Amino acid sequence: MSQPHLLVHEQADNVGVVVVEGLKAGADMLCVVTADNSSFHLTAKADVPIGHKVALKDLKSGDTAMKYGEDIGRFVADVEKGGHVHVHNLKTKRW
Protein backbone atom coordinates (compact mmCIF):
# COMPACT_ATOMS: atom_id res chain seq x y z
CA MET A 1 0.00 0.00 0.00
CA SER A 2 1.28 3.47 -0.78
CA GLN A 3 1.39 6.26 1.80
CA PRO A 4 -2.09 7.38 2.91
CA HIS A 5 -3.23 10.98 2.51
CA LEU A 6 -6.01 10.76 5.10
CA LEU A 7 -6.44 8.77 8.32
CA VAL A 8 -9.85 7.82 9.66
CA HIS A 9 -9.90 6.32 13.15
CA GLU A 10 -13.22 4.43 13.27
CA GLN A 11 -15.73 3.20 10.67
CA ALA A 12 -18.40 5.44 12.31
CA ASP A 13 -16.33 8.62 11.79
CA ASN A 14 -17.54 11.20 9.28
CA VAL A 15 -14.27 13.16 9.13
CA GLY A 16 -10.66 12.11 8.56
CA VAL A 17 -7.33 13.85 9.18
CA VAL A 18 -4.93 14.89 6.41
CA VAL A 19 -1.48 13.39 7.06
CA VAL A 20 0.51 14.78 4.10
CA GLU A 21 1.84 18.26 3.32
CA GLY A 22 0.43 20.16 0.37
CA LEU A 23 -2.84 18.32 -0.28
CA LYS A 24 -4.42 20.04 -3.30
CA ALA A 25 -7.99 20.24 -4.54
CA GLY A 26 -8.68 17.42 -6.98
CA ALA A 27 -6.21 15.02 -5.35
CA ASP A 28 -7.24 11.37 -5.26
CA MET A 29 -6.68 10.64 -1.56
CA LEU A 30 -5.84 7.20 -0.24
CA CYS A 31 -7.79 7.02 3.03
CA VAL A 32 -7.00 4.39 5.67
CA VAL A 33 -9.27 3.40 8.57
CA THR A 34 -6.90 2.67 11.44
CA ALA A 35 -9.40 0.56 13.43
CA ASP A 36 -9.37 -2.23 10.82
CA ASN A 37 -6.69 -1.18 8.30
CA SER A 38 -9.29 -0.94 5.51
CA SER A 39 -8.91 1.72 2.83
CA PHE A 40 -10.91 3.72 0.32
CA HIS A 41 -10.37 6.65 -2.06
CA LEU A 42 -11.86 10.14 -1.86
CA THR A 43 -11.35 13.26 -3.99
CA ALA A 44 -10.24 16.42 -2.15
CA LYS A 45 -12.58 19.32 -2.96
CA ALA A 46 -10.17 21.96 -1.61
CA ASP A 47 -6.55 22.50 -0.66
CA VAL A 48 -6.30 21.17 2.91
CA PRO A 49 -3.34 21.71 5.26
CA ILE A 50 -1.78 18.79 7.12
CA GLY A 51 -3.61 18.10 10.39
CA HIS A 52 -6.92 19.55 9.19
CA LYS A 53 -9.99 17.42 8.60
CA VAL A 54 -11.91 16.35 5.48
CA ALA A 55 -15.59 15.38 5.30
CA LEU A 56 -16.12 11.73 4.38
CA LYS A 57 -19.70 12.35 3.21
CA ASP A 58 -21.97 15.31 2.56
CA LEU A 59 -22.68 16.95 5.93
CA LYS A 60 -25.33 19.52 6.83
CA SER A 61 -25.29 22.42 9.25
CA GLY A 62 -26.39 21.01 12.61
CA ASP A 63 -24.89 17.54 12.01
CA THR A 64 -22.53 16.09 14.60
CA ALA A 65 -18.87 15.63 13.65
CA MET A 66 -17.52 12.19 14.57
CA LYS A 67 -13.80 11.51 15.00
CA TYR A 68 -12.21 8.67 17.03
CA GLY A 69 -15.79 7.34 17.25
CA GLU A 70 -16.58 10.38 19.43
CA ASP A 71 -18.66 13.54 19.05
CA ILE A 72 -16.15 16.37 18.45
CA GLY A 73 -18.58 19.18 17.60
CA ARG A 74 -21.41 20.52 15.46
CA PHE A 75 -21.26 21.65 11.86
CA VAL A 76 -22.28 25.29 11.47
CA ALA A 77 -22.24 25.17 7.66
CA ASP A 78 -22.84 22.50 5.03
CA VAL A 79 -19.70 20.63 3.89
CA GLU A 80 -19.57 18.49 0.77
CA LYS A 81 -17.90 15.08 0.67
CA GLY A 82 -14.16 15.71 0.31
CA GLY A 83 -14.50 19.27 1.68
CA HIS A 84 -12.21 21.01 4.17
CA VAL A 85 -13.45 20.81 7.77
CA HIS A 86 -12.03 23.34 10.23
CA VAL A 87 -13.07 26.26 12.46
CA HIS A 88 -14.99 27.98 9.63
CA ASN A 89 -17.59 25.20 9.52
CA LEU A 90 -17.18 23.18 12.76
CA LYS A 91 -17.65 24.40 16.33
CA THR A 92 -17.43 22.71 19.70
CA LYS A 93 -20.65 21.98 21.59
CA ARG A 94 -18.97 22.98 24.87
CA TRP A 95 -19.92 26.64 24.60
N, C-alpha and C positions, 0 to 999 in steps of 0.2 A: 504494500500500500504506500502511496506517496504521502508527503506531509499534508496533514489536514489544514484547512483554512479556518474552520469553525469547530469549536467543541460544544457539545450539548451534554449535559450531565445525566439527565433522566429522560426516558421516553415520554413522560408527561409534560416536559418543558415546552414552552412555546417561544423561547428565545435561546440563542446560542451566543458564544463569545468568540470574537475574532482573535486568532492566535498568530497572525502573520502581519508584518509591516506592509503598508502600501496597498491594501485591498481596494481595488477600483470597481466602479460601477460596471456591470456587465460580466464580471468575473464568474466563472463556473467554480463554485466553492465545493471542495470535498469537506463534508461535515461528518464528524465521528461522534457517536453517542458513547460516552465513557462507561456507562452502567453495564453495557453488554457488548461493546466494541463493534456495534453495527455501524453502517455508514450510508449516506445518501448524498445527493448533489442538490445544490440550490444556487440560483443566480442572484448575485448582489445587485440591488437596485440603486445603490449609491456608493460613493467612496466611504469606507468605514475605517476609522483608526483602530489599531491593535488595542484590545481590551474592551472595546465597545461591543454592544450587542446587536444582533440581527433577528428580525422576526422570522419565525419558521412557518407561519401561516398568516393570512390576512387577519388583522386584529382591529377591533373597534374601540373607540373612546369608551371608557368605563370597564373594559375587560381587565381581568387580572393577569399580570405578568408572572409566569412560572419559570423559575431557574433553580437548579438543585432539587427539583421536586417541591419547592417551597414558593409561597406567595411573596414576591419581592416588590409589589407595588401595583398601581392602577394606571392604565393608559389614559392620557388626557387628550389624545388625538388619534385618529385612525392611522394605522401603519400597514402597508402592503407587505405581502410575503417577500422576503429578501431585503426589506427596508431597514434603515438605520434606526436603532432604538437607543435613546439616551435621554438626558434631562429635558429635552425639548418636547418629548412625547410620553414620558414615563415619570410618575411621581410616587413617592412613598405614601403609604396609607397612615403613617405614624402621626402626621400633623397636616 
